[in-house]
């Protein structure tokens, strides 16, 4: 896929043989902006065309009885399973639960998902949030920690959630192991970068160690810097913002992707 006008090439380390293509996408529960159209089938086609190795998804509809009744082509399986079918393994973290269903985060992976854990990081009870942590076995046998997040709309709650994320990973993840944290940070003031860099030694793939993350919302003409990919233990080769048609017909967020290589492989 081409990404004219918004692709960034970055310095590479050609001696690293383990290459990863990753993407993050807030899929708006499978509906277009303002919920005008159900787009989950077009979403699956677009993700398969992009063909990443690991996908971090937010606002994934695990169950919705009303949508299933109203839409004749609503998938019979949960969205993460429908999207992953025959291509990726999948893990799902249920966060927001209501009478007619639930939604949360998901990770899809071409490589084996060794285990998955959904950590509750809710700070405000009316705004349930979680972070989905998967340990994924890379082709060289090493383990990468992959975390999908969708943080609060409120700054104080986001700081609390980032602290909880850092505390959790400090206990579980060796600082020498590769780490990817991706998702919708709702962080238009760009406070996450310094916080995560200081606590976990991460940097954001679009902004590097200095600068600003990329604009990703709304998908038709991005103005706000909401979505991020933070990494540790990787070199960044290329990044891309997927906005405008056909992406802007699928969700209100742009998708982000990056090509990485693992340090020392």
N, C-alpha and C positions, 0 to 999 in steps of 0.2 A: 504494500500500500504506500502511496506517496503522501507526503504531508507538506505541500508547497507553502512556503512563506512562514512556516512555524516549526521547522525542524532545526534542531541544534546539534551540530557535530562537536564532540569533545575529544580531548586527547585520549588515545588508546594505549593499552599495553599488550602488544601482539603476542607476548609469550604466554598469556593466560588462555588455556584451551577451553575452559568451562564457560560457555556463553549462555546468558539467560535473556529472554525477551519477556518483559513483565508489563502489566497494565493495571490501572486502577480506574474504576468507573462507578459513579453514583447512578444507578439505573432507574431511580424514581418509581420503583415497584412495577416496572414494566410498562409505564405509561409515558406518553409525550408530555411536554410542558402544559400546565394547566389541566392535565388529565383528559385531554381532548380525545386521544386514541390509545387503544391497547396496542403496544409495540413489541411485545416480548418475542414474537417470531422474527421480526426484523432485527431485534437485538441479538438473537442467537446467530443469525446470518452474519451480522457485522462483526461479532466477536470471532467467529470462525474465519472470516476473511482476514482479520488482523492477526490471528494465530499466535497469541502469546503463549509462553510456557507456563506462567503463573499469572492468575487474574485475581485482583482484590476488588470485591463488589460490595457496595453499600445500598441500603434500602431494597433488600431482596425480599420478595414476598414468599414466605414459607407456606402460608395458607390464607385464603380469603374466600369464604363461602359465598359472599355476595357477588364477587367478580365471576366465580365459577358458574353461578346461575345466570348472570346477565350476558356473558360472552360465550358463544357456542364453541369457539376455538381456544378457550382458556386451557392451558396445559393441565393434564391430569396429575402430573407430578409437581412437587415444589419447584420453584423457579431455579434454584441452584442445581437441582438434578436435571431439569429440562435443558438448561444451558450447557451443562457439562456432558451430556449424553454422548457416549462413544468417543469422546475426545479427551476429557479431563477427569481426574478424580475430584471430588468436591467435599467441602466441610461447611457447615452452616452454624451460625450462632444466633439463636433467637433472643431478641432484646425486647421489642414492644409487643405485648400480648393484649388482645382484646377479644370480645365475645365471638366475633366472626373470623378470627384468624390471628396471625402474627407476622412480623417482619424483623429483619436483622441484617447481619453481614455474612458474606460467604467468601471462601477462597477456592479457586479451581486450580488444579495443578496437573501437568503432564507427568510429573515425577511422583514417586510414592509419598503420600501423606502418612508419616509415621504415627502421629497422634494430633489431636485437636482439643483445645480448651477454650471455652467462652468465658471471659472474666467480666463480671458486672462492675462497671465503673460509673454507675448512676450517682449523680449528685443531687439533682432535683427530681422528685418522685414523679412529676408529671412528664418528665422527659427521660425515659429509660434509655440508657446507653450501655454498650458492651464493647469489648475488644476481643476479636477472634485470633487466637494464637495457634499456628500450626508449625510443627517441625517437619520439614520436607527434606527427603534424601536427594541430594544432587547427583548428577551422573558420575562424579569422581568418588562417591561414597561418603562425602562430608554432609553434615546436616546444616541446613539454613533455617533460621527462625524467621517466620513470616507472620506479620501481625496486620490485621485489617481493622481500621478504626473509623468511627463516625462520631465526632465530638460535638459537644454542646453548642447551642447558638449563643450562649452567654459566656463572657470572658472569664469570670471568676470560676465558673464550673469547668471550663476548658482547662484552666490551670490545675484544678484539683484532679481532673481526669488524666492530664499528662503526668502529674506526680504519681498517681496510682499506676499508670503504665510503666513509668521508670522504676518504681519500687518492685513491681512484679517481675520485670525483665532483669533487674539487678540480681534477684534471687535465683532465677532460672537459667539465664543465658550467660555462658562464658564470654567474656569480652573479646576473645579471639575467634569466636564463631560468627559466620556471616549473619547479618540481620537486615531485614527489610520491614519498614513500617509504612503502610500506604493507606490512603483513604481520603475521606472528606473531613478536613480539620475545622472547617467553618472559622478559619483564623485569618480574617481579612486584614488584621493589624500586624500580622507576621511576628507573633510572639513565640510560636512553637519552635522555630529553628534554634534559637539560642538555648532554650530550655532543654531540648532533646540533645543538642550537641554537647552541652555541659554534662548532662547526666549519663548519656549513653554513647557518646563519641560518634554521633551520626552527622551526616550532611544531606542536604536536599538536592536531588539530582539535577534540577533545572537551574538552581541558583548557585550550586557548588558550595564552597566554604564562605563565599561573600556574595552579596546581592539579594535579589528577591525571588520568591517562587513565581511561577507563571500564572497568568490569568486563566480561569477555567469556568467561570459562571457569569452570565448564562451562556448556553452552548452556541446560540446563534451568533453572538458577538461578545466574547468574554470580557468582563470588566473587573471581576473580583477574584482574588487569589485564595480560593477555598480548598482546592485539592492538592495533595502533596505525595511525593515518594521520597522517604528518607532511607539511607542505606549506611551500612558499616561493613567493611571487608570486601567492597566491590570497587572496580573501576567503571566509570560511565563512558560509554562509546557514543551513544546517540539518544536524544530525547525527542518526543513529539507530542503536540497537543492536537487532538482530533476534534475539531469544532466545525461549525457550519454544516451544510448538507453533506452526507445523509445523517450525520451524527445528531444534529440539532433537531431532527424529527423524532429521534428515539427517546431522548432524555433532556432534562433542563440543564444538566452538567455536561461539559466536555469530558472526553476520556483522555487520560494521560498514559503514555507508554515510554519505555526506556529499554535500551540494550546495554547489558552489563556483562562484566567478566569478574570471576572470583579471584581475589588476590591469592597469590602463592600456589595456584593449582598447576 
